[in-house]
Amino acid sequence: MQQFLAPAGANLLLSELPMAAKEALTRFAEGRAAPRISFVRVTSRGDTARVAEMRVTKILAMAASLNSAHPSDMVELVRTAMRIFGFKSDVCDGSSDLRCDQPGVREAFAQIKREEALQLTSAAH
């Protein structure tokens, strides 16, 4: 509805739709369920790269603000990276990625894995 500058939930007249949408709707036979009109936005690799760069910038800013005297901060940073990038807690197990060798990273992943194991154990009981 936003694309047609109409309020959410408003009904559009077929005459208000673009020609391509009208042609698509004529392909539906009468008597069938009313078609739903959906719009998508196709993204490019460039779009994806820009989002990834923004996320990396955010994580690096968080990492720069860490105080090495607080290991819980590293655990939270790793949790945030896991959520943003979809990492699993075993991502650094056996990995040669230099980022896993940053101070506190492997320890943070190990702590998260222990917490996950405790959650699984308590859920099983």
C-alpha positions in Angstrom: 0.0 0.0 0.0 2.9 2.3 0.7 4.1 1.9 -2.9 0.7 3.2 -4.1 0.7 6.0 -1.4 -2.4 4.4 0.1 -3.0 3.9 3.9 -2.5 0.4 5.2 -5.6 -1.8 4.8 -7.1 0.4 2.1 -8.7 -1.1 -1.0 -7.2 -0.2 -4.3 -9.3 0.0 -7.5 -8.0 -2.2 -10.3 -7.9 0.9 -12.5 -5.3 2.4 -10.0 -2.8 -0.5 -10.5 0.1 -0.3 -12.9 -0.4 -2.1 -16.2 1.9 -5.0 -15.3 -0.2 -5.7 -12.2 -3.5 -5.5 -14.2 -2.1 -8.0 -16.7 -1.1 -10.4 -14.0 -4.5 -10.2 -12.4 -6.3 -11.0 -15.6 -4.6 -14.4 -15.7 -6.7 -15.5 -12.7 -9.9 -17.2 -13.7 -13.2 -15.9 -12.3 -14.5 -17.9 -9.3 -11.0 -18.6 -7.8 -9.8 -17.2 -4.6 -8.8 -13.5 -4.8 -5.1 -13.1 -5.5 -2.9 -11.4 -3.0 -0.7 -8.7 -4.3 2.8 -8.7 -2.8 5.9 -6.7 -3.6 9.5 -7.6 -3.0 12.8 -5.8 -3.2 15.6 -7.6 -5.0 18.9 -7.0 -3.4 22.3 -7.1 -5.0 25.6 -8.4 -3.8 26.5 -4.7 -3.3 23.5 -4.3 -0.9 24.5 -7.3 1.0 28.1 -6.1 1.2 27.0 -2.7 2.6 24.9 -4.4 5.3 27.8 -6.7 6.2 30.2 -3.7 6.4 27.8 -1.9 8.7 27.6 -4.9 11.0 31.3 -5.4 11.0 31.8 -1.7 11.9 29.4 -2.1 14.8 31.1 -5.2 16.1 34.6 -3.6 15.7 33.4 -0.5 17.6 32.1 -2.8 20.4 35.3 -4.7 20.4 37.4 -1.5 20.7 35.4 -0.5 23.7 36.0 -3.8 25.6 37.9 -3.7 28.8 40.1 -6.9 28.9 39.5 -7.0 32.7 35.9 -8.0 32.1 35.6 -11.4 30.3 31.8 -11.1 30.5 32.1 -8.3 28.0 33.8 -10.6 25.5 31.1 -13.2 26.0 28.4 -10.6 25.2 30.4 -9.4 22.1 30.7 -13.0 20.9 26.9 -13.5 21.5 26.1 -10.4 19.5 28.3 -11.6 16.6 26.6 -15.0 16.8 23.2 -13.4 16.5 24.2 -11.0 13.7 26.1 -13.5 11.6 24.3 -16.7 12.5 27.4 -18.3 14.0 27.1 -21.5 16.1 29.0 -21.8 19.3 31.4 -24.3 17.8 32.5 -21.9 15.0 36.1 -21.6 16.4 36.5 -25.3 17.2 39.4 -26.4 15.1 39.3 -23.2 13.0 42.4 -21.6 11.8 40.7 -18.2 11.4 42.9 -15.6 13.0 39.9 -13.9 14.6 39.3 -16.9 16.8 42.8 -16.3 18.2 42.0 -12.8 19.4 42.4 -12.6 23.2 39.3 -14.0 24.9 37.4 -15.2 21.8 37.9 -18.9 22.1 37.2 -18.6 25.9 34.0 -16.8 25.2 32.8 -19.4 22.7 33.7 -22.1 25.2 31.7 -20.3 27.9 28.7 -20.0 25.6 29.0 -23.7 24.7 29.0 -24.6 28.4 25.8 -22.5 28.9 24.1 -24.1 25.9 25.0 -27.6 27.3 23.5 -26.7 30.7 20.3 -25.4 29.0 20.0 -28.7 27.1 20.6 -30.7 30.2 18.0 -28.8 32.2 15.5 -28.9 29.3 15.9 -32.7 29.1 14.9 -33.1 32.8 
